[in-house]
Amino acid sequence: MLPPLTESSDLPVGIHAAGWDEIERRFGEGSLLRKRACAKLRHLYELAERAGGLRRFLVFGSFLSVTAEPHDVDVALVMAADFRLEDAPRESKTLFSHADAEARFGASVFWVREGMFPEDLMESFLETWQRKRDGTKRGILEIKP
């Protein structure tokens, strides 16, 4: 279960896991833009799964707040060490180009492979997505099927 939002309307610092039912209840209701953002997030998740080798799917940014109109959907993918982009289905490949994902889906997508960093550096890398533009920190969400 996700913790309550902080006074600044963010998830508390940390990586919080949740399934789709809770995500949709918590962040996918309200304005039409918010509902569309949630549908987009689910579509991105499905594309990442179809690519094969998805280990972690992390969400950060304004989608995880009470903002009625989140700016976009921001995600970070951790793929298996042996993930080969050239083996991914064509419809999934757009996810792995930041510019193409932004243009096609209106989403900021970042990705890494397991083993690119030592484990302690990988966790530090993932924690960087907790930093907001103003330098303060907020929590991020890890989607668990």
C-alpha positions in Angstrom: 0.0 0.0 0.0 1.3 3.4 -0.9 2.0 5.9 1.9 0.0 9.1 2.1 1.3 12.1 0.2 3.5 14.6 2.0 2.5 18.2 2.8 4.1 19.2 -0.6 1.7 16.7 -2.3 4.5 14.2 -3.1 5.2 10.6 -2.2 7.6 10.4 0.7 11.2 9.9 -0.2 11.9 6.3 -1.2 10.9 3.8 -3.8 7.4 2.6 -3.2 5.9 -0.5 -4.9 2.3 -0.7 -6.0 0.1 -2.7 -8.5 -2.2 -1.3 -11.1 -5.4 -1.3 -9.1 -3.8 1.0 -6.4 -2.1 3.2 -9.0 -5.3 3.8 -10.9 -7.2 4.5 -7.8 -4.6 6.8 -6.4 -3.3 8.6 -9.5 -5.5 7.8 -12.4 -8.7 9.5 -11.4 -9.8 13.1 -11.7 -9.2 15.3 -14.7 -9.3 13.9 -18.2 -5.6 14.7 -18.6 -4.8 12.6 -15.5 -6.9 9.7 -16.8 -5.1 9.9 -20.1 -1.7 10.0 -18.4 -2.6 6.9 -16.5 -3.7 5.1 -19.6 -0.4 6.2 -21.3 1.6 4.9 -18.3 -0.1 1.5 -18.6 0.6 1.4 -22.4 4.3 2.2 -21.8 4.5 -0.6 -19.2 2.9 -3.0 -21.7 5.4 -2.0 -24.4 8.3 -2.4 -21.9 7.1 -5.9 -20.9 6.8 -6.9 -24.6 10.4 -5.8 -25.2 11.5 -8.7 -23.0 13.8 -8.5 -20.0 12.0 -5.8 -18.0 13.3 -6.0 -14.4 12.0 -2.7 -12.9 9.6 0.0 -14.1 9.9 3.2 -12.1 7.7 6.2 -12.3 8.5 9.7 -11.1 7.5 13.3 -11.7 4.2 15.2 -11.5 2.1 12.2 -12.3 2.8 11.1 -8.7 1.3 14.2 -7.1 -2.2 15.8 -6.7 -1.6 18.0 -9.7 -4.8 17.8 -11.8 -2.9 18.1 -15.0 0.5 16.3 -14.8 3.0 17.6 -17.3 3.8 14.2 -18.8 4.7 10.7 -17.7 8.3 10.1 -16.5 9.7 6.6 -16.3 13.0 4.8 -15.8 13.3 1.2 -17.0 15.8 -1.3 -15.7 16.3 -4.0 -18.3 18.1 -7.4 -17.9 21.8 -7.5 -18.5 21.3 -9.6 -21.6 18.5 -7.4 -23.1 19.1 -6.7 -26.7 17.2 -3.8 -28.3 17.5 -5.3 -31.7 15.5 -8.4 -30.5 12.6 -6.2 -29.1 9.4 -6.0 -31.1 9.2 -3.0 -33.4 6.4 -1.4 -31.4 8.5 -1.4 -28.3 11.7 0.0 -29.7 10.4 3.6 -29.5 10.6 3.4 -25.7 14.4 3.1 -25.9 14.9 6.4 -27.7 14.3 9.3 -25.3 13.5 11.7 -28.2 11.2 9.3 -30.0 9.3 8.4 -26.8 8.8 12.0 -26.1 7.5 12.7 -29.6 5.3 9.6 -29.9 4.0 9.2 -26.4 4.6 12.5 -24.6 6.7 10.6 -22.1 10.2 11.0 -20.8 11.7 7.5 -20.8 15.2 6.6 -19.5 16.7 3.2 -19.4 19.7 1.2 -18.2 20.7 -2.5 -18.2 21.4 -4.4 -15.0 25.1 -4.7 -14.4 25.9 -1.3 -16.0 26.8 -0.1 -12.5 27.8 -1.9 -9.4 24.7 -2.7 -7.3 25.3 0.2 -4.8 25.7 2.7 -7.7 22.6 1.3 -9.4 20.5 2.1 -6.3 22.1 5.6 -6.2 21.3 6.1 -9.9 17.7 5.1 -9.3 17.4 7.4 -6.3 18.4 10.4 -8.5 14.9 10.3 -10.0 13.7 11.4 -6.5 15.2 14.8 -7.0 12.8 17.6 -8.1 13.9 20.5 -10.2 14.0 22.7 -7.1 16.5 20.3 -5.5 14.1 18.9 -2.9 13.3 15.1 -2.9 10.2 13.1 -3.3 9.4 9.4 -3.6 9.1 7.4 -6.8 6.9 4.5 -7.7 7.9 1.0 -8.8 5.1 -0.8 -10.7 4.6 -4.4 -9.6 2.4 -6.5 -11.8 
